[in-house]
Amino acid sequence: MDYIRRNPGETPFWYGGRSFTEAEIDTIRRITDDPWCTTQSAIARAVCTALNWTMTNGQPKFATCLKALQQMEVHGVIWLPLPTHESRGTPDVTWTAASDPQSPVAVSGTGQCVGPVMGRTRSAVSSLA
């Protein structure tokens, strides 16, 4: 079991292969309340730094910390922001007939609220790959 609540006076929380004191949990709660820590990753980095939670090579135990924080949230110990699922790189694009250039569309109005429309053609996007 990853979560153990012990008797008062003992280390009350066990996550990610280590115990957390009430003071450390309070530190984690302050970090999660910080408006500058808006992602789970940012919170995990800040927790690793604040608790000096590192591997033997001195690098932060980021993945273990993130998993521990997520388990703490499941057990109601802390609250985390929703995952952002940020993607690295560009998504794969499948070109279809719907993505081919179409006939111009008639637009009514003065167009004062709309600036110039900028875009890339398929060949410009393909050349970026």
N, C-alpha and C positions, 0 to 999 in steps of 0.2 A: 504494500500500500504506500502511495507517495505522500499521503497526508496523515500525520499523526498529531493528535491533540493530547498533550501530556498534562500532568497535574500542575497546579499553580506553583510557581517558584522554579520549575524546570523549563528547559527550552521548549516552547509551545508548538512550534511548527517545523515540519520536515518536508522539504521540497528539493528536487534536483540534486539529491545526494548530499545535502547539507542541512543543518538546522538553522532556524531563524529565530532570534529573540523578538520579544515585543517591540523593543527599540528599533530593530532592523525593519520589522513590518511597518512601524510608524514612518521610518525613513522612506520606505517604498511607497507608502500612501502619499507622502508629501511630494514625491517625484511624480506619481500618477496625477496629482492635482496641479502640477506645474503647467501653465498654459503654453510653454515653449516645447514641452514634450507631447507632441500631438500624435505620434504613432507608437505602436507597440515596440518597434525596433529602437526608436529614440529612448523610450523608457528603459528597455533592457540595457542599452549602452550606459545610460545614466546610473542604473542600479549597479551594474558591474563596477563602475568607477567609484560610486559612493561606498560600496561594501568591500571594495578591493577584492572582487571575486575574479580571480585569474587562474589560468592554467599554469603548469610548471614552467612554461616558456615565457610567462609574463603577459601573454595575450589575454584579453577578457574572455570569460566563459560565456560568450554571447548566446549560442544556441541553447545551452543548458539553462541559462537565466531566462530566456524567452519562454521556454517550455515550463519552467517553474512558475513564472508569472501567469501564464495561461491556466495552469492548474490552480493557482491561488484564486484566480477569478472564478473558476468553476465552483470552488468551495465557498465563494462569497467573502473571501478574505480581503480582496481588493477589487477595484473596477478598472478595466482597460478600455481604451478607445477601440472601436470596431477595426478589424483588419482592413488595410487599404488594398492589398493584393496588387501592389505596384508591379508592373511588367517591365522587364529589362529588354531593351531592343524594340524593334518594330514588329507588329503582328504580321503574320502571313496574310497576304491579300490574294483573293481569287477573283480574277477579272471575268465578268460575264457580259452578256449583251446589255444588261441594265446599267452597267458602268460605262458603256460607250457614249461618246458625245451625242446629245440629243438636239432636237430642233429648239431654236430660241423660244422662250416663253414670254408672252405679252404681260407687261407689268403696268398697272395703273398707279397714279400718284406722282408726286414731284420727285421723290427719291432723295430729298434733302436729309433724311435721317439715316440713309445708307451710304456708306463710303464706297470707294471703288472695290470691286470684287476681285480678289486675288486668288489664284489657285494654280495647281500644277496639272499639267497634262499627263497622260499615262506614260509617255516616253520620258518625261522629266522624272517621274517617280521611279521608273525602271532604271534610269541611269544612276540613281542614288544607291541602288543595291550593290 
